[in-house]
């Protein structure tokens, strides 16, 4: 059985509701990518793929200790490319960020009410 795939509005990334796990915020991620040619090339490569219609799911981690905390666990370059292009929605998979145990992609829909508690 494969992971559940949903659609998320890109604006949720820009409002700070779904934050990058590896950077302070999305502005910080964009600045970091712009300073590092290999990362900027990654963003530009994803922009080309997205323009060509290729939208691969971004992985969203949800904290099991603080379920209102959502993070992009994989797909930071894709997320920045989506924001730069102004794409309205993107596919995603989600998983619990577990305080104990190994995370695994969930097989059912995400509870959007958790995000609304922010």
C-alpha positions in Angstrom: 0.0 0.0 0.0 1.4 3.3 -1.0 1.5 6.6 1.0 -1.6 8.8 0.9 -1.2 11.8 -1.4 -3.0 15.0 -0.8 -3.0 18.5 -2.3 -1.8 21.5 -0.3 -2.1 25.2 -1.1 1.3 26.7 -1.6 0.3 29.8 0.4 0.5 27.7 3.5 4.3 27.6 3.0 4.5 31.4 2.7 2.4 32.1 5.8 4.9 30.2 8.1 2.4 27.5 8.8 4.4 24.8 7.2 8.1 25.6 7.8 11.3 24.3 6.4 12.9 21.8 8.8 16.4 22.8 7.8 16.1 26.6 7.9 14.8 29.3 10.2 12.0 30.2 7.7 11.4 30.3 3.9 13.2 33.6 3.4 16.2 32.1 5.1 16.0 29.0 2.8 15.8 31.2 -0.3 18.8 33.3 0.8 20.8 30.2 1.5 19.9 28.6 -1.9 20.8 31.9 -3.7 24.2 31.9 -2.1 25.1 28.3 -3.0 25.3 27.7 -6.8 24.5 24.0 -6.4 21.3 24.7 -4.4 20.3 27.5 -6.8 20.8 25.1 -9.7 18.5 22.6 -7.8 15.7 25.2 -7.5 16.1 26.2 -11.2 16.0 22.5 -12.2 12.8 22.0 -10.3 11.3 25.2 -11.8 11.9 23.7 -15.3 10.3 20.3 -14.3 7.3 22.1 -12.7 6.8 24.2 -15.9 6.9 20.9 -17.8 4.1 19.5 -15.6 6.1 17.4 -13.3 4.9 17.9 -9.7 6.4 15.3 -7.3 5.0 15.2 -3.8 6.7 17.1 -1.0 7.0 15.3 2.3 5.4 17.0 5.2 6.3 16.0 8.8 3.9 16.6 11.6 5.2 16.6 15.2 3.6 14.0 17.4 4.5 16.1 20.5 3.2 19.4 19.0 0.8 18.4 16.2 0.3 22.0 15.2 4.0 22.1 14.1 4.3 21.1 10.4 7.6 20.9 8.5 8.8 20.2 5.0 11.0 17.2 5.6 11.9 16.6 2.0 11.3 18.9 -0.9 12.8 22.3 0.1 14.1 23.0 -3.4 10.7 22.0 -4.9 8.9 24.2 -2.3 11.0 27.3 -3.2 10.5 26.5 -6.9 6.7 26.3 -6.4 6.7 29.7 -4.5 8.9 31.3 -7.2 6.5 30.1 -9.9 3.4 31.1 -8.1 1.9 27.6 -8.3 -1.3 27.4 -6.3 -1.3 23.8 -5.1 1.1 20.9 -4.9 0.9 17.2 -4.0 2.3 16.0 -0.7 2.8 12.9 1.5 2.8 13.2 5.2 4.3 11.4 8.2 4.4 11.8 12.0 7.7 13.2 13.3 7.9 10.7 16.2 9.6 11.5 19.5 10.2 7.7 19.7 10.5 5.3 16.8 10.9 5.6 13.1 8.7 7.8 10.9 6.8 6.2 8.1 4.6 7.8 5.4 1.0 7.7 6.5 -1.6 5.8 4.5 -4.6 8.0 5.3 -5.6 11.6 5.0 -4.1 14.3 7.2 -6.1 16.0 9.9 -6.2 19.6 8.6 -7.7 20.7 11.9 -4.3 20.3 13.5 -2.8 23.0 11.3 -5.8 25.3 12.1 -4.7 25.3 15.8 -1.7 27.6 15.0 
